[in-house]
Amino acid sequence: DSAQNGFSFKGIKDYLECYRSGKLTPSQVAKNIIAVLEDCDKSTPPLRAIVQWDQEQIMLMAEASTTRYRNKCTLSCLDGIPVCLKEEFKVVPYHHRVGTVYLGTEPETEDATVAKKLREAGAIIIGVSNMHELGTGTTGCNPNRYHKIPRNPYKPNHFTGGSSSGSAAAVAAGLCPVAIGTDGGGSVRIPASFCGVVGLKGTFGRISSHGSLPLSYSTVSVGPICTSVADAAIVYSILAEPDLLYPYGLKQPKATLSDMCAPDLKGLKLGVDWTFFKACDAEVLSACEKAVDHLQSLGASVVEVSLPEMEEARVAHVICILSEMRDFLHPDFNKHFHEMNLDTRANLALASQFTALDYITANRQRTRSMRFLQEIFSTVNCILTPAVPSTAPRIYESDLLTGSSDMSFTVRSMRFMQLGNFTGIPALVVPIGYSTAGLPVSLQVMAKWWDEAVLLRIGLKLEQFRYQTKKPSIYYDILA
């Protein structure tokens, strides 16, 4: 708990205090959210964070939660907490469109595992959030009729980042303190960074992705986007466990939050490959270097490491994720080609040029990269990098009509993200400051497989580096 001067985002704790003190009930909060959902899409430009919501559904969950608070029998510390899930997940009774106009023609009748767990924890699901079509990009630009372009709450004429675009926008704009995204090439961490909130990509398999569209089965992890590291830890601790319907995570060690609240960082070794670290814009680099100094001042030691074969790993990650998506979307590409956004078509067409040999070679590189990381993690507790090399890019008029396809931006935005997706290690992004234009800048912490606890411990200390939190220009205070 850090009481900062000026603005601070409303988190899980603020909601719980209102409920426990009787200041507000979940039902009153739900009514506020419904009013805000109506308002934020009438505004100019529309926020487009939540693309499907249902007043009746929201009120049903809220009223059930209000009754539990009255009877003092709440289900978890997410009881009554508003959450949204990326449209990539099945959530009853919404359409599972995954950012397209052609999928999810009927309302969903079965929840994804994470949706089910959030319901069991008593959370109020306020709807499903916008996303880049089929998760194929890092801007969040989706011009089709159901989705439109979500706006960055800090600067509405800038992108949110993608592909979990609406999830990050919803959290930064105050619609809900918790959102769930998926991350195959930075899709949780890029929008969290661009929108100035916290994003956690769990170890591959740590949180079940059963019930999400299996776009890329070897690179995608599920994770929360929240206003604080503490909230990310709460959501992680509720969602992280084996799921019989999701074989990849069955053998995982128990999720813990051990030492998360240690008073300092003494004894921790933070690995930095400075050549890799410095491949970013000057403003981003300056903020990130100062944040590393801050962690050092709390007792951690910074150790220079060398991340080998990063260019090979980068290319191999692209081959893996695009080949798997092309394989899974092969029927869609043939049947719904003309209903897809232009950039989706371009990416899938590019993917069709990879051969079986390319895919096998890329997976051999994965084994090599994982071995290198095993060696590195025997000497350090984590690896630090900037989150994204630049701040959120501008939205141009043409993007609203035809979408945006900037391959050089896509490649650059994923630079620090791909290692985590390619090798399955967990990663956390934490906002550390702002550019002179007022756009958020974040630092990334990566740790060895299943060691999310050390990320959260470092993340809590990293939050203290940001001496002030700037209020987004689009922000709704649901508890006011």
Secondary structure, DSSP 8 states (H G I E B T S, - for coil): ----SS-----HHHHHHHHHHTSS-HHHHHHHHHHHHHHHTTSSS----EEE--HHHHHHHHHHHHHHHHTT---STTTT-EEEEETTB--TTSB--TT-SSS--SB--S--HHHHHHHHTT-EEEEEE--SGGG--SS----STTT-----SS-TTB---SSSHHHHHHHHTTS-SEEEEEESSSTTHHHHHHTTSEEEE--TTSB--TTB--S-TTT-EEEEEESSHHHHHHHHHHHBS-BTTBGGGTT------TTTT-SS-TT-EEEE-HHHHT-S-HHHHHHHHHHHHHHHHTT-EEEE---TTHHHHHHHHHHHHHHHHHHHTHHHHHHSGGGS-HHHHHHHHHHTT--HHHHHHHHHHHHHHHHHHHHHHTT-SEEEEESSSS---B--HHHHHH----HHHHHHHTTTTHHHHHH---EEEEEEEE-TTS-EEEEEEEESTT-HHHHHHHHHHHHTT-S-----SS---TT-
